[in-house]
């Protein structure tokens, strides 16, 4: 069972994961749904607002729950500033620590500017904690006040109030002690006025209305805009995504023209009310009809707000190529009637304030003209790196047969075909070992068996004709006869993923296989990839120039089966990782961006094997910020060369680690 808890509980979970608060928790502190009690068998997963499992709860015999952290939260603005005590000690060992729980005054800022040495501001910005500001308002005002003070660093600490003054005082002391650990601490006096918008005359309300075909990129740009506005302005921002509104505000409506117009008018009414009170509404429905869009513009004007129409004009051919939700394929097959762009019209706006075709663009490039258009209306600040998730499920297709690989090059052994086309059974031995499930082919003289951690070498190749002792591997496993003096390790199955599986992931597949050799079996797929297409001509040329052969490559779409079979999944961008985890949340310990994994293994010693490295990175989960490899599709040979060079740098360190057995 999964449960998304309150903001206070989510803040507490982060502190528990860092060891600041205890992991043994009374039931009343978790605000669990009615009927969930510590006495029930099994466990309960706590997930973030986007569905990513953050922790697992185990009932304790003495009552209450024990918290098992699963992943680091990845949602919300200023996520990059949330550092654990260990990370603060590592980055700012000698800095003075200054707790901040209310907006800085001019005098306090002047004192910080005059400080001798580095200073870390511990901004206590959990649910309900700040004084005189919201948590977001406090972080925004603090960051803004210190932009020209390079020696003063901001760390956001998710300390939430419980409502019990004595308990909150004790919690604050625990947090400060955990972050200071011997460093000097300076307490500030009373803070300044609230940086949040007051009840009086405020800024002009704003509605940013994205329209475009399904798969055009409007929701992705809208999410990026929402995060950007929250980080760089002091405005209140509300997202009205088309799919989310359909599930809530417009549940029960069909996709007839009449119901579609009703849905858009509902979105328009809510957005206009937000603008009436000085807020910002970011809307991203398809909104195919011109008359309805004009109605929304009029509603916003009547409410005294500003309306900005953004036409995401990505061609239907590109949207169909992406087909993130598989809807175009169903529409072409006649399974969906009245599908916009295929069997129902889309009336392109002639009054759009911004027109952007997202083909071949990064999120930041697609967002840039929107920010330019908004600059006279709202002070949007400088563009920042935005990690954008996705709501689309993975397509389900049959995996293609895997390549033939030689297992254990230094030891004579049969050739084993790894992939779904092999007719043999699946044998999994020793569930405690994170290694792969091995497909056993009928032509192989002996089975390939995955062995538990107590046996040297995780995989043993068994040859019936060679005498050897009988070894029992784990309680649930069978008795196997070992036919080699030294165990052979099966190659690590690595799946690399990009969008269409014709540019980045093919290059990653070829380059990583060449660099890591027979220690790995690398395959690739696309989150909404083509089927059986060759590699993009510019990336293929880059591959050939580096001694790689792309001639046999053929693309394929991603499937759940491919993710489940892989020991390690590496993506080109953070959004591809989000695609995968939306449909496969339990795979979060083995799915990383290539840059994230490279960052995670860069300081590992020679004694850490490839499988151990995957487990360690899965536990530590370093930041992926700033390491995405942008899509070079249709952007020419120069961009393709830059893309290949970036991959080569990242793959160099990754391959070295993956060769270690």
Protein Blocks (a to p, Z undefined) as FASTA:
>chain_A
ZZdddfklmmmmmmmmnomaccbdcfklnopaehiafkbgcjdddddfkopafbdcdddf
kgpjddddfbdcfedehklmmccfklmmmmmmmbccdddfbdcdfklmmmmmmpgcjddd
dddfbehkaghiafklmmmmmmmmmmmmmkbccddddddcehiaklmmmmmmmmmmmmnn
opacdddddddddfbdcfbdcdddddddddddehilmmmmmmmmmmmmmmmmcbdcdddd
fklmmmmmmgoiacbfklmmmmmmmmmmmmmmmmmnopacddddfklafklmmmmmmmmm
mnopacdddddfbdfklmmmnomnommmmmmnopaghiehilpccdddfkbfbdcdfehp
afklmmmmmmmmmmmmpcgbjadddddddfbdcddddddddddddehjlbgcddddedjk
lmbdcddehjlbcbdcddddfklmbdcddddfklgcjbdcddfklgcddddehjkbccdd
dfbfbdcddddddddddfkopmmmmmmmmmmmmmnmmmbccddddfbbcehiacdfklmm
mmmmnopafklgccddddfklmmmpmbdcdfbfklmmmmmmmmmmlmmmgccfklmmmmm
mmpcfklcfklmmmmmmmnopafehiaccdfehnbjklmmmmmmmmmmmmmmmmmmmmpZ
Z
